[in-house]
Amino acid sequence: MTRGNQREADRERAAARASKAPKGSGTGSKVGGSSGHEEALQAKIELKKKLAAEGKLKTKDRGENYVAQTKVASVVNPHTGKKDPKLAQSLAKKGKFA
């Protein structure tokens, strides 16, 4: 733990480093985010809405045998007591597992 004059010296060195670096080039996390990111996200959402309305939006076809990963991971084999994805898939195909 720094004490006394060492703390002041550390603050002076930190201030000197900060004055050399250009403004806005901090490496820390951005708490509020950037308005540029928000604007880009809104533009992307509007574009997707527009393409969906025109029927041009491409979606992934996962097929009829698709089982969501969260459902697969949540089935526990009663014999072993462990999560069993194969058992979950077989139950889903039989319609016994929603």
C-alpha positions as CSV (number, residue, x, y, z in Angstrom):
1,M,0.0,0.0,0.0
2,T,1.5,3.4,-1.0
3,R,1.6,6.1,1.6
4,G,2.5,9.7,2.0
5,N,4.7,11.2,-0.6
6,Q,4.7,8.0,-2.8
7,R,0.9,8.5,-3.4
8,E,1.5,12.1,-4.6
9,A,4.4,11.0,-6.8
10,D,2.2,8.3,-8.4
11,R,-0.5,10.8,-9.1
12,E,2.0,13.2,-10.8
13,R,3.3,10.3,-13.0
14,A,-0.2,9.3,-13.9
15,A,-1.1,12.9,-14.8
16,A,2.1,13.2,-17.0
17,R,1.1,10.0,-18.8
18,A,-2.4,11.2,-19.3
19,S,-1.3,14.5,-20.8
20,K,0.9,12.7,-23.4
21,A,-1.9,10.5,-24.6
22,P,-4.4,12.0,-27.1
23,K,-7.9,12.7,-25.8
24,G,-10.3,9.8,-26.0
25,S,-7.7,7.1,-26.4
26,G,-8.3,5.6,-22.9
27,T,-8.0,1.8,-22.6
28,G,-10.6,1.6,-19.8
29,S,-14.2,0.5,-20.2
30,K,-16.7,2.9,-21.6
31,V,-19.5,3.2,-19.0
32,G,-22.0,5.1,-21.1
33,G,-21.1,3.7,-24.5
34,S,-20.8,5.9,-27.6
35,S,-23.6,7.6,-29.3
36,G,-22.1,6.4,-32.6
37,H,-22.6,2.8,-31.6
38,E,-26.2,3.5,-30.7
39,E,-26.9,5.2,-34.0
40,A,-25.3,2.4,-35.9
41,L,-27.3,-0.2,-34.0
42,Q,-30.6,1.7,-34.7
43,A,-29.7,1.9,-38.4
44,K,-29.1,-1.8,-38.5
45,I,-32.4,-2.5,-36.7
46,E,-34.3,-0.2,-39.2
47,L,-32.6,-2.0,-42.1
48,K,-33.7,-5.4,-40.9
49,K,-37.3,-4.2,-40.4
50,K,-37.3,-2.8,-43.9
51,L,-35.9,-6.0,-45.4
52,A,-38.4,-8.1,-43.4
53,A,-41.3,-6.0,-44.7
54,E,-40.1,-6.4,-48.3
55,G,-39.6,-10.2,-47.8
56,K,-35.9,-10.0,-48.6
57,L,-34.6,-10.8,-45.1
58,K,-32.6,-14.1,-45.1
59,T,-33.1,-16.4,-42.1
60,K,-31.3,-19.6,-41.2
61,D,-33.3,-22.8,-41.8
62,R,-32.3,-25.1,-39.0
63,G,-34.4,-28.0,-40.2
64,E,-37.2,-30.0,-38.7
65,N,-34.9,-32.0,-36.3
66,Y,-33.4,-28.9,-34.6
67,V,-33.5,-29.0,-30.8
68,A,-32.4,-25.9,-29.0
69,Q,-29.2,-26.2,-27.0
70,T,-30.8,-25.1,-23.8
71,K,-33.4,-27.8,-24.0
72,V,-30.8,-30.4,-24.8
73,A,-28.5,-29.6,-21.9
74,S,-31.3,-29.6,-19.4
75,V,-32.3,-33.3,-19.7
76,V,-30.8,-35.5,-17.1
77,N,-30.5,-39.3,-17.7
78,P,-32.2,-41.0,-14.7
79,H,-29.8,-43.9,-14.8
80,T,-26.5,-42.0,-14.8
81,G,-27.6,-38.7,-13.1
82,K,-25.8,-36.7,-15.8
83,K,-26.9,-34.4,-18.5
84,D,-27.5,-36.4,-21.7
85,P,-27.9,-34.6,-25.0
86,K,-28.6,-37.8,-27.0
87,L,-31.5,-38.7,-24.7
88,A,-32.9,-35.2,-25.1
89,Q,-32.8,-35.4,-28.9
90,S,-34.5,-38.8,-28.9
91,L,-37.2,-37.6,-26.6
92,A,-37.7,-34.5,-28.7
93,K,-38.1,-36.6,-31.9
94,K,-40.7,-38.7,-30.1
95,G,-42.5,-35.6,-29.0
96,K,-42.2,-36.4,-25.3
97,F,-40.0,-33.4,-24.6
98,A,-41.0,-29.9,-25.5
